[in-house]
């Protein structure tokens, strides 16, 4: 995912904004990412991804999501239609581990 791609599609919160918020605010818990322009408070599709990004920050890892924006959006569309998450797809098996 590129820095300007949206992690929170409901509120158009980009990976860059989430990274900046994590680095500037260093929130103690992932739920504080809601303070970053409302990320995760819409359909809640992105909440597991926001948790993953927070965990990466806490572990001192590079804050990134190894998924294409097209795949991410397609998986969210499926989630919106079915109400279930497909946490993994081919090539994304370790995305949320």
SULHU-V265809 format. One record per residue. N is the residue number from 0. RES is the residue in one letter. PSI is psi in whole degrees, -180 to 180 (NA if undefined). NEAR is the number of other C-alpha atoms within 12 Angstrom. Layout:
N	RES	PSI	NEAR
N	RES	PSI	NEAR
//
This chain:
0	X	134	22
1	X	157	20
2	X	-32	21
3	X	3	19
4	X	149	26
5	X	129	31
6	X	-49	46
7	X	106	35
8	X	-27	32
9	X	-45	23
10	X	11	22
11	X	48	22
12	X	117	30
13	X	162	30
14	X	-39	33
15	X	-44	25
16	X	-41	31
17	X	-46	43
18	X	-48	34
19	X	-44	23
20	X	-46	28
21	X	-44	34
22	X	-36	23
23	X	-46	14
24	X	-26	19
25	X	61	25
26	X	139	25
27	X	-25	15
28	X	151	19
29	X	-32	29
30	X	-20	26
31	X	-12	23
32	X	-16	38
33	X	-24	27
34	X	-8	21
35	X	79	31
36	X	27	22
37	X	13	27
38	X	130	34
39	X	2	31
40	X	1	23
41	X	-110	19
42	X	-15	20
43	X	12	26
44	X	-40	33
45	X	-7	41
46	X	-47	28
47	X	-33	26
48	X	-38	37
49	X	-39	41
50	X	-42	33
51	X	-45	31
52	X	-41	39
53	X	-44	36
54	X	-39	28
55	X	-44	25
56	X	-46	27
57	X	-33	19
58	X	-3	12
59	X	18	14
60	X	167	15
61	X	131	17
62	X	106	29
63	X	157	31
64	X	114	36
65	X	68	27
66	X	147	29
67	X	150	21
68	X	-32	22
69	X	-45	17
70	X	-42	24
71	X	-48	31
72	X	-38	22
73	X	-41	19
74	X	-37	27
75	X	-41	30
76	X	-42	21
77	X	-43	17
78	X	-43	19
79	X	-33	20
80	X	-40	14
81	X	-24	12
82	X	5	14
83	X	151	15
84	X	135	23
85	X	93	24
86	X	-27	24
87	X	146	17
88	X	169	17
89	X	130	12
90	X	-13	12
91	X	22	18
92	X	-31	13
93	X	18	15
94	X	-44	26
95	X	11	25
96	X	NA	16
//
